[in-house]
Amino acid sequence: MSKDRLKNKSISGAQSSISVGVRYIFFGTPKFAAIILEKLIDAGMPPAALVCNPDRPVGRKQIITPPPVKQLIANSKLRIAI
């Protein structure tokens, strides 16, 4: 089998597996990552799990605050492992 036929075969196989449904784990912490995660959720592709930094003290009073991506998931009604 030629290399071109192998390439075409693997590409068509990848497309069919994507149409079934993609399960992924989202890694991110800052506000920029929250924007990307929000767009993915709006597109109907919520993650299976989320990995982010732990809650940290913020500000002069050192109030423990979760990262933006964790806040986004907490405010949404999705059940995603954090």
N, C-alpha and C positions, 0 to 999 in steps of 0.2 A: 504494500500500500504506500502511495506517495506521501510526502510530508504535508502537502496541501490538503489532501483528503483527511489526514489525521487532525489537522488544525480545524477544519470545518466540522468534523464530527465532534470534537471536544467542545467547540463553541456552541453547537446546537444542543448538546447535552447540558451545558451550563445554563442555557436559557430556560430549558424545561424545569430544572430544579429550582430556579428563582421563582417561577410562576406558582409553584406549590406553596411557598411561604418561607420567609426568611426569619430565622430565630437568631438573635445576636445579643451580646452583652455590651452595654454602652459604658465606656470609660471616659469620665470627664468630671470636672469640678467647677471651673470658672463660669462667669456669666455667658461668655462666648459659647461654651459647651451647652449651656441651657437653651440658647437660641437654636442651636442645631438639633438638640433633642426635641424641642417643641415642634420644629418643622417635620421631623420624622414621625412624631405622634400624630400630627395633623394630616400627614400623608397616609395614615392607616398602618404604620409600621412601628408599633410600640416595642421596646426591647424586652427580652425575657428577664433581664436583671440589670442592675446599675451598680457601678463601682465608682466611688468618689472618696475624697478625703473626709476625715471625721469632722464633727462639729468643732468650731474653734471660737475662742473669745474674741469679740470685736468691739472696738471703740474704747473710750475712756473708762466706762463702767465695766468693761470686759464681760459683756453679755454673751453667753454661749449661743452661737448662731449657726444653723446648718448651711452648707454650701448651696449655691443657686440651683444646681441640678436636683439636689435632694428636696429643696423647697418646691420645685416644679412638680415632681412626682407626688409629694405630699398633698399639694393643692389639687392635683388631678384625681380623678376617681378610678385610676388604673391600679391594679394590684400587681406591683412589680417588686421583686426582691431587691433590697438595698444592702 
